[in-house]
Amino acid sequence: MWEQPAPRLIFSIADSMNSEQISLSIKDNGTSIPLSDLPFVFDKGFTGDTGSYLSRSTGMGLYLVQKMATDLFITVELKNNSYGGTTVTLTFPKSVTSIWEVVKCSYKTKQ
């Protein structure tokens, strides 16, 4: 009888002297996101096939993650792993200048 492997997360950081970015990737070995759902996972209200069966799903989680990340100049990517599971990659700017621009813009809009 087939048994599902124990849940596992793998964290990795990619940095390059030639790049102005640093990436954090988190891989899991769970169920992959259906290919038909991948283009829509960051859409407001999207729950996919699995979410539609769960009465508590709102489709707001990844939408809000994407919105906050964009405000902070962070990119978020999701992709399926060839062996199953999903990889989430967050790419951050190294430059203090770009982060300072976020703070200044945020401060100006609150006044």
ABEGO torsion letter per residue (X at the ends): XBBBBBBBBBBBBBBBAABABBBBBBBBABBBBBAAAAAAAABBGBAEAAAAABAABAGAAAAAAAAAAAAAGBBBBBBBBAAEEBBBBBBBBABAAAAAAAAAAAAAAAX
